[in-house]
Amino acid sequence: MALNKTKLGADLLAMMTDANEKAWAPKQVADAMAAAIDSYVRGGDVNGVRAVLPNGQVAVQSSPVHPS
C-alpha cells in the first residue's frame, strides 16, 4: 500500500501550528490528528492483493485501487 508520508507530515505540522496559535483544547488536537491520519490512510493506493479462492485458484489484483 503506497502512502504519502510527506503529506501526513505536512498535515500534522499544520495541525500542530494551528493548535499552538489558537490554543486548542486536547480534544480539538486529537480530532485534528485523527483526521490527518484518516486522510493519510484513505489516500493510499492498494496494489498487489493476492487471494486464494475456495476452489484453489489464485486471484491477483495488480492495478492500483484507490480507496473511497
N, C-alpha and C positions, 0 to 999 in steps of 0.2 A: 504494500500500500504506500503510494507516494504522498508524503505530507510536506507542507510548506513551513519548515521551521523558521525561516526568516520572517514570514508574515506573522506567525504566532509571537515571535519575539517583539516585533514592532507593535502588535496589538496589545501585548501585556505592558510594554513600556508606556504606550499612550494611556492605558488604563491607570497605571500607577501615577503618571504625571497628573492626570485629572483628579485622581483620588487625593493626591497631596495638595494640589491647588484649591480644590473645592471642599477639603476636609470631610471626605465621605465617611459614613459610618461603616463599621466592619461588614454589615450585611450588603451594603452597596458594593464594596470591594469584592466580596465573594461572588455576588451576582455577575459583576462585570468580568471577573476572572473565568467563571463558568461559561459565560457567553463566548469569550475568546477561545477557550478550549473546545467548546462545541463547534465553533466555526472552523477551527483547525482540523478536527476530525472529519467533519462533514465535507470539507474542501478537498479531501484526499481522493485519489483515483484507485479503485480496486483493480488489480491486474494479476493474472496468473492463478486463478482459482482452479483447483483440481478436485473433482468429486468422483467417488466410486459409486455407481448406481446399483440398485438392488440386483440387477441381472449380471453384475460383474463387470460391465462396461465402464470405461473411464471417460468422463466428460471434462474438458479443459476449456476454460474461458481465457483467451489470450489478449483480447482487445480491452482497453480501459473502459471501465464502467464508472460513471460519475454518480455518487450518492445523491439522493434528493432529499 
